[in-house]
Amino acid sequence: MTKSLKKAEYIPVSPQILRPDTTITFGIFLRHDDDYVLFNAKGRSFTGDKHEELIKNDVTSIYIDKRERDFYRKYIQDHIVSLLDDESMPMEERAKAWTNSAAHLGMELFEEKLPGAAFKQRYQRFEKLVEKTASFLQTPKSLKHLSKFIGTGYEAYHHGISTMVYTVSLMQDFEYDEYDTLACGMGALLHDIGKSTVPKDITDKDPDGFTEDEEAIVALHPMVGVRTCASFNLPTIAANCILFHHERADGKGYPTQAISDEIPEYTKIVSLCNTYDNLTRNQPYRRAFKPFDALKMISEDEGLVDQDILKKFIEVLGKAEIA
């Protein structure tokens, strides 16, 4: 093993993400006191023998050069199916790996101002991630652990990822097919993409304190979101999820004031998951509510969503032991 230069800044990651007999596109280092020593060079195969060596020595953290973090993220994305299928890997580690991949792709979608073709490419990368990992997202055990990671962060993409995970889980209980579930999940991910045009001093403000002008600006974001995604063939289901995620069963939502019978069921699912995640997520203007308190608030808002959908959602959270 060769000593590395100490000038680099190293960050710890779990050794369990490394797949035996794969080419590693970043240097892997081990820490000895205050020194970092090279264990596997960039571009070299991570052999089964090296994998066994880490296990034999009870290594719980490996280190990568912070400057190579994008290579690390790409490696996880390339091997995410193998990671999620590895039953020897703790579910918490698998959930963390999925969340890290989703957060990186989501940040690209929401934060980088790209022309239509580039935005479409980023969308397709995220869609591929969800398509490949849909079975993982739909199990109560994975939802239990995913909820520990997806509930953090203020940014729109954090909220979009979380809403998507809850949506996909709930749609399984309603027995939607794979195409509709994927399309609705992507709509849930992008439901607030239109808020990228809303000034941050408004999005960070308590909605109860909005002026009429601020309410009008925020009320446009579903339509802006659909227009943002108009440059590629977004499935109709996904577009509806973006456009109608603030409609209410009692007709007091926006932008169309549609009543319950006029709102597709899958859109109601996204609306409920959006509301729940907003309540259980820390906001710039308040702390997060506990799951039980959030569900109580939703159930007491009688005109918000159909009760049968709420009942199913509570059952989904119960199976995942989220309370």
C-alpha positions as a LaTeX table, in Angstrom:
\begin{tabular}{lrrr}
\hline
Residue & $x$ (\AA) & $y$ (\AA) & $z$ (\AA) \\
\hline
Met1 & 0.00 & 0.00 & 0.00 \\
Thr2 & 1.27 & 3.47 & $-0.90$ \\
Lys3 & 0.92 & 6.57 & 1.22 \\
Ser4 & $-1.15$ & 9.33 & $-0.27$ \\
Leu5 & $-0.46$ & 13.03 & $-0.12$ \\
Lys6 & $-2.00$ & 14.47 & 3.02 \\
Lys7 & $-3.04$ & 17.68 & 1.23 \\
Ala8 & $-6.18$ & 16.05 & $-0.13$ \\
Glu9 & $-9.44$ & 16.24 & 1.80 \\
Tyr10 & $-10.93$ & 12.81 & 2.45 \\
Ile11 & $-14.51$ & 11.85 & 3.20 \\
Pro12 & $-15.69$ & 8.56 & 4.73 \\
Val13 & $-18.06$ & 6.20 & 2.93 \\
Ser14 & $-19.28$ & 2.70 & 3.64 \\
Pro15 & $-17.10$ & $-0.12$ & 2.24 \\
Gln16 & $-20.29$ & $-2.12$ & 1.64 \\
Ile17 & $-21.07$ & $-0.10$ & $-1.47$ \\
Leu18 & $-18.04$ & $-1.60$ & $-3.24$ \\
Arg19 & $-18.95$ & $-4.42$ & $-5.61$ \\
Pro20 & $-16.32$ & $-7.18$ & $-5.89$ \\
Asp21 & $-14.66$ & $-7.54$ & $-9.29$ \\
Thr22 & $-15.77$ & $-4.12$ & $-10.56$ \\
Thr23 & $-13.57$ & $-1.32$ & $-11.84$ \\
Ile24 & $-13.34$ & 1.48 & $-9.29$ \\
Thr25 & $-13.24$ & 4.94 & $-10.85$ \\
Phe26 & $-11.92$ & 6.67 & $-7.71$ \\
Gly27 & $-9.07$ & 6.00 & $-5.29$ \\
Ile28 & $-9.91$ & 4.07 & $-2.11$ \\
Phe29 & $-8.00$ & 4.97 & 1.03 \\
Leu30 & $-7.78$ & 3.58 & 4.54 \\
Arg31 & $-7.09$ & 5.72 & 7.57 \\
His32 & $-4.23$ & 4.95 & 9.94 \\
Asp33 & $-4.05$ & 7.50 & 12.76 \\
Asp34 & $-3.75$ & 10.82 & 10.90 \\
Asp35 & $-2.53$ & 9.32 & 7.64 \\
Tyr36 & $-4.47$ & 8.01 & 4.64 \\
Val37 & $-2.99$ & 5.13 & 2.69 \\
Leu38 & $-4.02$ & 4.02 & $-0.78$ \\
Phe39 & $-5.83$ & 0.68 & $-0.74$ \\
Asn40 & $-7.13$ & 0.49 & $-4.32$ \\
Ala41 & $-5.96$ & 2.80 & $-7.08$ \\
Lys42 & $-8.34$ & 4.65 & $-9.37$ \\
Gly43 & $-9.10$ & 2.66 & $-12.50$ \\
Arg44 & $-8.11$ & $-0.67$ & $-10.92$ \\
Ser45 & $-10.40$ & $-3.65$ & $-10.35$ \\
Phe46 & $-11.65$ & $-4.10$ & $-6.81$ \\
Thr47 & $-10.94$ & $-7.81$ & $-6.47$ \\
Gly48 & $-12.72$ & $-10.36$ & $-4.34$ \\
Asp49 & $-9.52$ & $-10.76$ & $-2.30$ \\
Lys50 & $-9.53$ & $-7.07$ & $-1.43$ \\
His51 & $-13.19$ & $-7.28$ & $-0.52$ \\
Glu52 & $-12.41$ & $-10.18$ & 1.83 \\
Glu53 & $-9.52$ & $-8.23$ & 3.33 \\
Leu54 & $-11.84$ & $-5.39$ & 4.34 \\
Ile55 & $-14.28$ & $-7.84$ & 5.91 \\
Lys56 & $-11.52$ & $-9.77$ & 7.73 \\
Asn57 & $-10.15$ & $-6.56$ & 9.26 \\
Asp58 & $-13.62$ & $-5.26$ & 10.25 \\
Val59 & $-13.17$ & $-2.07$ & 8.23 \\
Thr60 & $-16.30$ & 0.05 & 8.74 \\
Ser61 & $-15.21$ & 3.12 & 6.75 \\
Ile62 & $-13.16$ & 3.69 & 3.65 \\
Tyr63 & $-12.16$ & 7.13 & 2.40 \\
Ile64 & $-12.27$ & 8.86 & $-0.95$ \\
Asp65 & $-10.75$ & 12.12 & $-2.13$ \\
Lys66 & $-13.48$ & 14.75 & $-1.99$ \\
Arg67 & $-12.49$ & 15.87 & $-5.48$ \\
Glu68 & $-13.53$ & 12.44 & $-6.78$ \\
Arg69 & $-16.99$ & 12.46 & $-5.22$ \\
Asp70 & $-18.72$ & 12.70 & $-8.61$ \\
Phe71 & $-16.97$ & 9.50 & $-9.70$ \\
Tyr72 & $-18.17$ & 7.84 & $-6.50$ \\
Arg73 & $-21.75$ & 8.96 & $-7.17$ \\
Lys74 & $-21.60$ & 7.68 & $-10.73$ \\
Tyr75 & $-20.28$ & 4.34 & $-9.48$ \\
Ile76 & $-23.26$ & 3.98 & $-7.13$ \\
Gln77 & $-25.68$ & 4.85 & $-9.95$ \\
Asp78 & $-24.07$ & 2.28 & $-12.24$ \\
His79 & $-24.28$ & $-0.47$ & $-9.62$ \\
Ile80 & $-27.47$ & 0.52 & $-7.78$ \\
Val81 & $-29.41$ & $-2.62$ & $-8.74$ \\
Ser82 & $-26.63$ & $-4.87$ & $-7.46$ \\
Leu83 & $-26.47$ & $-2.83$ & $-4.26$ \\
Leu84 & $-30.19$ & $-3.03$ & $-3.60$ \\
Asp85 & $-30.31$ & $-6.76$ & $-4.35$ \\
Asp86 & $-27.45$ & $-7.54$ & $-1.95$ \\
Glu87 & $-29.20$ & $-9.21$ & 0.98 \\
Ser88 & $-25.94$ & $-9.30$ & 2.96 \\
Met89 & $-25.91$ & $-5.51$ & 2.99 \\
Pro90 & $-27.99$ & $-3.90$ & 5.78 \\
Met91 & $-31.23$ & $-2.39$ & 4.51 \\
Glu92 & $-30.25$ & 0.95 & 6.03 \\
Glu93 & $-27.09$ & 1.07 & 3.90 \\
Arg94 & $-29.06$ & 0.17 & 0.78 \\
Ala95 & $-31.65$ & 2.86 & 1.54 \\
Lys96 & $-28.87$ & 5.39 & 2.06 \\
Ala97 & $-27.22$ & 4.46 & $-1.24$ \\
Trp98 & $-30.51$ & 4.86 & $-3.12$ \\
Thr99 & $-31.24$ & 8.21 & $-1.45$ \\
Asn100 & $-27.77$ & 9.55 & $-2.26$ \\
Ser101 & $-28.19$ & 8.62 & $-5.93$ \\
Ala102 & $-31.67$ & 10.11 & $-6.09$ \\
Ala103 & $-30.58$ & 13.31 & $-4.34$ \\
His104 & $-27.71$ & 13.87 & $-6.77$ \\
Leu105 & $-29.92$ & 13.36 & $-9.83$ \\
Gly106 & $-32.72$ & 15.40 & $-8.28$ \\
Met107 & $-30.41$ & 18.31 & $-7.55$ \\
Glu108 & $-29.38$ & 18.38 & $-11.20$ \\
Leu109 & $-33.02$ & 18.47 & $-12.29$ \\
Phe110 & $-34.14$ & 21.23 & $-9.95$ \\
Glu111 & $-31.11$ & 23.44 & $-9.52$ \\
Glu112 & $-29.36$ & 23.61 & $-12.85$ \\
Lys113 & $-31.04$ & 25.89 & $-15.35$ \\
Leu114 & $-30.80$ & 23.90 & $-18.56$ \\
Pro115 & $-32.32$ & 24.20 & $-22.03$ \\
Gly116 & $-35.09$ & 21.78 & $-22.97$ \\
Ala117 & $-32.98$ & 18.97 & $-24.45$ \\
Ala118 & $-30.59$ & 18.91 & $-21.49$ \\
Phe119 & $-33.48$ & 18.93 & $-19.01$ \\
Lys120 & $-35.03$ & 16.00 & $-20.85$ \\
Gln121 & $-31.77$ & 14.06 & $-20.56$ \\
Arg122 & $-31.63$ & 14.66 & $-16.79$ \\
Tyr123 & $-35.26$ & 13.58 & $-16.49$ \\
Gln124 & $-34.54$ & 10.36 & $-18.36$ \\
Arg125 & $-31.61$ & 9.57 & $-16.07$ \\
Phe126 & $-33.84$ & 9.87 & $-13.01$ \\
Glu127 & $-36.62$ & 7.91 & $-14.70$ \\
Lys128 & $-34.14$ & 5.11 & $-15.39$ \\
Leu129 & $-33.14$ & 5.05 & $-11.71$ \\
Val130 & $-36.76$ & 4.72 & $-10.59$ \\
Glu131 & $-37.55$ & 2.15 & $-13.26$ \\
Lys132 & $-34.59$ & $-0.04$ & $-12.23$ \\
Thr133 & $-35.32$ & 0.23 & $-8.51$ \\
Ala134 & $-39.14$ & 0.28 & $-8.42$ \\
Ser135 & $-39.42$ & $-3.09$ & $-6.67$ \\
Phe136 & $-37.11$ & $-1.86$ & $-3.90$ \\
Leu137 & $-39.17$ & 1.29 & $-3.37$ \\
Gln138 & $-42.43$ & $-0.62$ & $-3.01$ \\
Thr139 & $-41.61$ & $-2.75$ & 0.05 \\
Pro140 & $-42.59$ & $-1.69$ & 3.59 \\
Lys141 & $-39.14$ & $-2.66$ & 4.88 \\
Ser142 & $-37.35$ & $-0.35$ & 2.45 \\
Leu143 & $-39.85$ & 2.48 & 3.07 \\
Lys144 & $-39.13$ & 2.21 & 6.79 \\
His145 & $-35.43$ & 2.86 & 6.22 \\
Leu146 & $-35.84$ & 5.27 & 3.31 \\
Ser147 & $-37.99$ & 7.50 & 5.53 \\
Lys148 & $-34.91$ & 8.13 & 7.71 \\
Phe149 & $-33.07$ & 9.71 & 4.80 \\
Ile150 & $-35.66$ & 11.22 & 2.46 \\
Gly151 & $-37.22$ & 13.42 & 5.15 \\
Thr152 & $-34.26$ & 15.78 & 5.48 \\
Gly153 & $-33.43$ & 18.92 & 3.50 \\
Tyr154 & $-35.29$ & 22.10 & 2.61 \\
Glu155 & $-34.79$ & 22.08 & $-1.14$ \\
Ala156 & $-37.54$ & 21.35 & $-3.66$ \\
Tyr157 & $-35.78$ & 18.24 & $-4.94$ \\
His158 & $-35.63$ & 16.77 & $-1.40$ \\
His159 & $-39.39$ & 17.24 & $-1.10$ \\
Gly160 & $-39.95$ & 15.89 & $-4.63$ \\
Ile161 & $-37.97$ & 12.70 & $-3.96$ \\
Ser162 & $-39.81$ & 12.07 & $-0.71$ \\
Thr163 & $-43.22$ & 12.69 & $-2.27$ \\
Met164 & $-42.29$ & 10.30 & $-5.07$ \\
Val165 & $-41.28$ & 7.51 & $-2.66$ \\
Tyr166 & $-44.54$ & 7.79 & $-0.70$ \\
Thr167 & $-46.52$ & 7.94 & $-3.93$ \\
Val168 & $-44.95$ & 4.81 & $-5.41$ \\
Ser169 & $-45.49$ & 2.92 & $-2.15$ \\
Leu170 & $-49.14$ & 3.94 & $-1.92$ \\
Met171 & $-49.88$ & 3.21 & $-5.58$ \\
Gln172 & $-48.80$ & $-0.38$ & $-5.05$ \\
Asp173 & $-51.63$ & $-0.81$ & $-2.52$ \\
Phe174 & $-54.06$ & 0.45 & $-5.16$ \\
Glu175 & $-52.60$ & $-2.13$ & $-7.60$ \\
Tyr176 & $-51.62$ & 0.28 & $-10.38$ \\
Asp177 & $-49.57$ & $-1.26$ & $-13.16$ \\
Glu178 & $-45.86$ & $-0.59$ & $-13.58$ \\
Tyr179 & $-46.24$ & 2.07 & $-16.30$ \\
Asp180 & $-48.77$ & 4.15 & $-14.37$ \\
Thr181 & $-46.78$ & 3.83 & $-11.14$ \\
Leu182 & $-43.58$ & 5.00 & $-12.81$ \\
Ala183 & $-45.32$ & 7.88 & $-14.60$ \\
Cys184 & $-47.09$ & 9.00 & $-11.44$ \\
Gly185 & $-43.88$ & 8.69 & $-9.45$ \\
Met186 & $-42.06$ & 10.95 & $-11.88$ \\
Gly187 & $-44.93$ & 13.42 & $-11.75$ \\
Ala188 & $-44.67$ & 13.38 & $-7.96$ \\
Leu189 & $-40.93$ & 14.03 & $-8.20$ \\
Leu190 & $-41.47$ & 17.05 & $-10.47$ \\
His191 & $-44.68$ & 18.36 & $-8.92$ \\
Asp192 & $-42.98$ & 21.51 & $-7.56$ \\
Ile193 & $-40.59$ & 22.12 & $-10.46$ \\
Gly194 & $-42.59$ & 25.25 & $-11.26$ \\
Lys195 & $-41.53$ & 26.81 & $-7.95$ \\
Ser196 & $-38.07$ & 27.35 & $-9.41$ \\
Thr197 & $-39.43$ & 30.62 & $-10.82$ \\
Val198 & $-40.90$ & 31.77 & $-7.49$ \\
Pro199 & $-38.66$ & 34.12 & $-5.46$ \\
Lys200 & $-37.00$ & 32.38 & $-2.52$ \\
Asp201 & $-38.29$ & 34.96 & $-0.02$ \\
Ile202 & $-41.80$ & 33.75 & $-0.93$ \\
Thr203 & $-41.12$ & 29.99 & $-0.97$ \\
Asp204 & $-39.43$ & 30.29 & 2.44 \\
Lys205 & $-42.35$ & 32.21 & 3.93 \\
Asp206 & $-45.17$ & 30.75 & 6.02 \\
Pro207 & $-48.14$ & 30.42 & 3.60 \\
Asp208 & $-50.48$ & 31.66 & 6.32 \\
Gly209 & $-48.73$ & 35.02 & 6.00 \\
Phe210 & $-48.95$ & 35.37 & 2.22 \\
Thr211 & $-50.29$ & 38.56 & 0.73 \\
Glu212 & $-52.84$ & 38.26 & $-2.08$ \\
Asp213 & $-50.12$ & 38.96 & $-4.63$ \\
Glu214 & $-47.88$ & 36.28 & $-3.13$ \\
Glu215 & $-50.74$ & 33.77 & $-3.14$ \\
Ala216 & $-51.33$ & 34.53 & $-6.83$ \\
Ile217 & $-47.65$ & 33.99 & $-7.65$ \\
Val218 & $-47.48$ & 30.66 & $-5.82$ \\
Ala219 & $-50.79$ & 29.50 & $-7.35$ \\
Leu220 & $-49.19$ & 29.66 & $-10.81$ \\
His221 & $-46.46$ & 27.10 & $-10.06$ \\
Pro222 & $-48.42$ & 23.99 & $-11.19$ \\
Met223 & $-48.99$ & 25.52 & $-14.63$ \\
Val224 & $-45.40$ & 26.78 & $-14.82$ \\
Gly225 & $-44.26$ & 23.26 & $-13.93$ \\
Val226 & $-46.19$ & 21.67 & $-16.78$ \\
Arg227 & $-44.82$ & 24.28 & $-19.17$ \\
Thr228 & $-41.28$ & 23.60 & $-17.94$ \\
Cys229 & $-41.70$ & 19.94 & $-18.87$ \\
Ala230 & $-43.38$ & 20.65 & $-22.22$ \\
Ser231 & $-40.11$ & 20.26 & $-24.12$ \\
Phe232 & $-40.31$ & 16.47 & $-23.94$ \\
Asn233 & $-43.06$ & 13.89 & $-24.05$ \\
Leu234 & $-43.93$ & 13.70 & $-20.37$ \\
Pro235 & $-46.63$ & 11.02 & $-19.84$ \\
Thr236 & $-50.11$ & 12.50 & $-19.43$ \\
Ile237 & $-50.36$ & 10.96 & $-15.96$ \\
Ala238 & $-47.15$ & 12.69 & $-14.88$ \\
Ala239 & $-48.29$ & 16.03 & $-16.32$ \\
Asn240 & $-51.63$ & 15.72 & $-14.50$ \\
Cys241 & $-49.81$ & 15.08 & $-11.23$ \\
Ile242 & $-47.86$ & 18.30 & $-11.67$ \\
Leu243 & $-50.88$ & 20.35 & $-12.74$ \\
Phe244 & $-53.42$ & 19.12 & $-10.18$ \\
His245 & $-51.39$ & 18.35 & $-7.04$ \\
His246 & $-52.99$ & 21.29 & $-5.18$ \\
Glu247 & $-56.59$ & 20.41 & $-6.02$ \\
Arg248 & $-58.86$ & 19.42 & $-3.12$ \\
Ala249 & $-61.77$ & 17.02 & $-2.85$ \\
Asp250 & $-64.04$ & 19.90 & $-1.79$ \\
Gly251 & $-63.21$ & 22.00 & $-4.86$ \\
Lys252 & $-61.31$ & 24.67 & $-2.93$ \\
Gly253 & $-57.91$ & 23.86 & $-4.42$ \\
Tyr254 & $-56.10$ & 25.31 & $-7.43$ \\
Pro255 & $-55.60$ & 25.88 & $-10.33$ \\
Thr256 & $-59.00$ & 24.55 & $-11.55$ \\
Gln257 & $-61.07$ & 24.20 & $-8.33$ \\
Ala258 & $-62.07$ & 20.71 & $-9.48$ \\
Ile259 & $-64.15$ & 18.61 & $-7.08$ \\
Ser260 & $-63.39$ & 15.04 & $-6.01$ \\
Asp261 & $-65.19$ & 13.23 & $-8.85$ \\
Glu262 & $-63.31$ & 15.34 & $-11.41$ \\
Ile263 & $-59.86$ & 14.57 & $-10.00$ \\
Pro264 & $-58.08$ & 11.36 & $-11.08$ \\
Glu265 & $-57.36$ & 9.01 & $-8.19$ \\
Tyr266 & $-53.61$ & 8.95 & $-8.88$ \\
Thr267 & $-53.53$ & 12.75 & $-8.65$ \\
Lys268 & $-55.26$ & 12.57 & $-5.27$ \\
Ile269 & $-52.54$ & 10.15 & $-4.15$ \\
Val270 & $-49.80$ & 12.63 & $-5.10$ \\
Ser271 & $-51.71$ & 15.46 & $-3.41$ \\
Leu272 & $-51.94$ & 13.51 & $-0.16$ \\
Cys273 & $-48.28$ & 12.46 & $-0.23$ \\
Asn274 & $-47.27$ & 16.05 & $-1.01$ \\
Thr275 & $-49.24$ & 17.37 & 1.96 \\
Tyr276 & $-47.92$ & 14.70 & 4.32 \\
Asp277 & $-44.30$ & 15.29 & 3.35 \\
Asn278 & $-44.68$ & 19.06 & 3.67 \\
Leu279 & $-46.02$ & 18.64 & 7.20 \\
Thr280 & $-43.38$ & 16.14 & 8.32 \\
Arg281 & $-40.44$ & 18.07 & 6.82 \\
Asn282 & $-38.62$ & 20.93 & 8.51 \\
Gln283 & $-39.51$ & 24.19 & 6.80 \\
Pro284 & $-37.68$ & 27.54 & 6.98 \\
Tyr285 & $-40.63$ & 28.90 & 9.00 \\
Arg286 & $-41.39$ & 25.94 & 11.34 \\
Arg287 & $-40.24$ & 22.59 & 12.65 \\
Ala288 & $-41.56$ & 19.32 & 11.22 \\
Phe289 & $-44.66$ & 17.70 & 12.69 \\
Lys290 & $-44.50$ & 14.11 & 13.90 \\
Pro291 & $-46.16$ & 11.59 & 11.53 \\
Phe292 & $-49.08$ & 11.00 & 13.91 \\
Asp293 & $-49.75$ & 14.73 & 14.29 \\
Ala294 & $-49.47$ & 15.29 & 10.53 \\
Leu295 & $-51.98$ & 12.52 & 9.80 \\
Lys296 & $-54.32$ & 13.94 & 12.43 \\
Met297 & $-54.17$ & 17.37 & 10.78 \\
Ile298 & $-54.88$ & 15.83 & 7.38 \\
Ser299 & $-57.80$ & 13.75 & 8.67 \\
Glu300 & $-59.33$ & 16.80 & 10.36 \\
Asp301 & $-59.16$ & 18.75 & 7.09 \\
Glu302 & $-62.26$ & 17.01 & 5.74 \\
Gly303 & $-62.23$ & 18.58 & 2.29 \\
Leu304 & $-58.63$ & 17.80 & 1.48 \\
Val305 & $-58.66$ & 14.20 & 0.22 \\
Asp306 & $-60.94$ & 11.18 & $-0.06$ \\
Gln307 & $-60.98$ & 9.22 & 3.20 \\
Asp308 & $-60.41$ & 5.84 & 1.54 \\
Ile309 & $-57.10$ & 7.09 & 0.11 \\
Leu310 & $-56.10$ & 8.47 & 3.50 \\
Lys311 & $-56.97$ & 5.15 & 5.14 \\
Lys312 & $-54.78$ & 3.27 & 2.65 \\
Phe313 & $-51.93$ & 5.69 & 3.24 \\
Ile314 & $-52.13$ & 5.20 & 6.99 \\
Glu315 & $-51.99$ & 1.43 & 6.42 \\
Val316 & $-48.89$ & 1.84 & 4.22 \\
Leu317 & $-47.14$ & 3.91 & 6.88 \\
Gly318 & $-48.21$ & 1.39 & 9.52 \\
Lys319 & $-46.68$ & $-1.53$ & 7.61 \\
Ala320 & $-43.45$ & 0.47 & 7.37 \\
Glu321 & $-43.61$ & 1.22 & 11.12 \\
Ile322 & $-43.58$ & 4.96 & 10.48 \\
Ala323 & $-45.28$ & 6.73 & 13.36 \\
\hline
\end{tabular}
